[in-house]
């Protein structure tokens, strides 16, 4: 309802049909080695996601961006990337964020570990002189543990 100083008035009725209040759905996250020049430089994290309502099955506003953090705080949406493959050079616990065009946000936690093996046995967690190994050299290449 609108009324001006001269006492003229008008009423307008609006119907909003597609209000997106559903968070994006995140599927099974895939973590793969990123190899450059024959050496592992980190991990690619592929995040399958959609913006379909779990209740109604209807599409929402669409996926806008993805982010990765080591904390429970997401980056500002304008700093997130649009592609669904993220990268990290370091193993650890991460939170993967997905947000849609209506700024609904969802996340999934992922633990990225490296597991270098020798003769079928994991070298992760091994130590030398009481110090935990962080990498080994193999054929002149540094392998993270």
Residue pairs with C-beta under 8 A, 6 or more apart in sequence:
1 9
1 10
1 11
2 9
2 10
2 11
2 12
3 9
18 58
18 60
18 61
20 51
20 60
20 61
20 100
20 101
20 102
20 104
21 102
21 104
22 51
22 52
22 53
22 54
22 55
22 60
22 104
23 100
23 104
23 105
23 106
24 49
24 50
24 51
24 60
24 63
24 98
24 99
24 100
24 104
24 105
24 106
25 49
25 50
25 51
25 52
25 54
25 106
26 47
26 48
26 49
26 96
26 98
26 106
26 107
26 108
27 47
27 48
27 49
27 50
28 48
29 45
29 46
29 47
29 48
29 96
29 108
29 110
30 45
30 46
30 48
31 43
31 44
31 45
31 46
31 110
31 112
32 43
32 44
32 46
33 40
33 42
33 43
33 44
34 40
34 41
34 42
34 43
34 44
34 87
35 41
38 141
39 141
39 142
40 114
40 143
40 144
41 89
42 87
42 88
42 89
42 90
43 87
43 88
43 89
43 91
43 112
44 85
44 86
44 87
45 68
45 85
45 86
45 87
45 88
45 94
45 96
45 110
45 112
46 84
46 85
47 66
47 84
47 85
47 86
47 96
47 98
47 108
48 84
49 63
49 66
49 84
49 98
49 106
50 63
51 59
51 60
51 61
51 62
51 63
51 100
51 101
51 104
52 58
52 59
52 60
53 59
53 60
60 100
60 101
60 102
60 104
61 100
61 101
61 102
61 104
62 100
62 101
63 84
63 98
63 99
63 100
63 101
64 77
64 80
64 82
64 99
64 100
64 101
64 103
65 77
65 80
65 81
65 82
65 98
65 99
66 80
66 81
66 82
66 83
66 84
66 86
66 96
66 97
66 98
67 74
67 75
67 79
67 80
67 81
67 86
67 96
67 97
67 99
68 86
68 88
68 94
68 95
68 96
68 97
69 75
69 94
69 95
69 97
70 92
70 93
70 94
70 95
71 95
72 95
74 80
74 95
74 97
74 99
74 105
74 107
75 97
77 99
77 103
80 97
80 99
86 96
88 94
88 112
91 112
91 113
91 114
91 144
92 111
92 112
93 109
93 110
93 111
93 112
94 109
94 110
94 111
94 112
95 107
95 108
95 109
95 110
96 107
96 108
96 109
96 110
97 105
97 106
97 107
98 105
98 106
98 107
99 105
99 106
113 124
114 124
114 143
114 144
114 145
115 122
115 124
116 122
116 123
116 124
116 136
116 143
116 144
116 145
117 123
123 133
123 136
123 145
124 145
125 132
126 132
126 133
126 145
127 133
133 145
134 144
134 145
135 142
135 143
135 144
135 145
136 142
136 143
136 145
137 143
